[in-house]
Amino acid sequence: MTGTLAPTRPLTAADRCDRCGAQAYVRVALSSGGELLFCAHHMRQHGDSVRKIAVEIHDETDRLHAEKADTSER
């Protein structure tokens, strides 16, 4: 595949995991032009297989730790 990939838009609460419907924190771009969305749990579960077919992986799971820290400060 040649060329550059389009900038990845941030994931929002409207983006849902394709496996369970939870909030997605990972977007996987496929060479076919499609994409898969995963929650952190399902990305950990299927990560090895997904990495074999991914063109790009946009991972925002670090937001989970930031959100947890924000709520513990209250």
C-alpha positions as CSV (number, residue, x, y, z in Angstrom):
1,M,0.0,0.0,0.0
2,T,1.4,3.4,-0.9
3,G,0.5,6.9,0.0
4,T,-0.2,8.4,3.4
5,L,-3.1,7.6,5.6
6,A,-5.8,10.2,6.4
7,P,-5.4,11.8,9.9
8,T,-7.3,9.7,12.5
9,R,-10.1,11.4,14.2
10,P,-10.4,11.1,17.9
11,L,-12.7,8.4,19.3
12,T,-15.8,9.6,21.0
13,A,-18.4,8.1,23.3
14,A,-20.5,7.4,20.2
15,D,-17.8,5.0,18.9
16,R,-18.8,1.5,20.1
17,C,-16.9,-1.8,20.3
18,D,-17.7,-4.1,17.4
19,R,-17.6,-7.1,19.8
20,C,-19.7,-6.0,22.8
21,G,-21.0,-2.4,22.3
22,A,-19.0,-0.8,25.0
23,Q,-17.2,2.5,24.4
24,A,-14.4,1.9,21.9
25,Y,-10.9,3.1,22.7
26,V,-9.1,1.5,19.7
27,R,-9.7,2.0,16.0
28,V,-8.1,-0.5,13.6
29,A,-7.7,0.5,9.9
30,L,-7.7,-2.4,7.5
31,S,-6.1,-2.6,4.1
32,S,-9.6,-3.1,2.6
33,G,-10.5,0.4,3.7
34,G,-12.7,-0.7,6.5
35,E,-12.2,-0.3,10.2
36,L,-12.8,-2.2,13.4
37,L,-13.5,-0.6,16.8
38,F,-12.6,-2.3,20.1
39,C,-13.0,-1.6,23.8
40,A,-9.7,-2.1,25.7
41,H,-10.8,-5.5,26.9
42,H,-11.5,-6.9,23.4
43,M,-8.3,-5.3,22.0
44,R,-6.3,-7.1,24.7
45,Q,-8.1,-10.3,23.9
46,H,-7.8,-10.1,20.1
47,G,-4.7,-7.9,19.7
48,D,-2.3,-10.4,18.3
49,S,-4.7,-11.4,15.5
50,V,-5.7,-7.8,14.8
51,R,-2.1,-6.6,14.5
52,K,-1.6,-9.1,11.7
53,I,-4.3,-7.5,9.5
54,A,-4.0,-3.9,10.6
55,V,-2.7,-1.1,8.4
56,E,-2.9,1.4,11.3
57,I,-4.0,1.1,15.0
58,H,-5.2,4.2,16.7
59,D,-5.1,3.4,20.5
60,E,-6.6,5.8,23.1
61,T,-6.7,3.3,26.0
62,D,-4.4,5.7,27.9
63,R,-7.5,7.8,28.4
64,L,-8.9,5.1,30.7
65,H,-6.1,5.8,33.2
66,A,-6.5,9.6,32.9
67,E,-10.3,9.3,33.4
68,K,-9.8,7.1,36.5
69,A,-7.3,9.6,38.0
70,D,-9.7,12.5,37.4
71,T,-12.5,10.8,39.3
72,S,-10.2,9.7,42.2
73,E,-9.2,13.3,42.8
74,R,-12.8,14.3,43.7
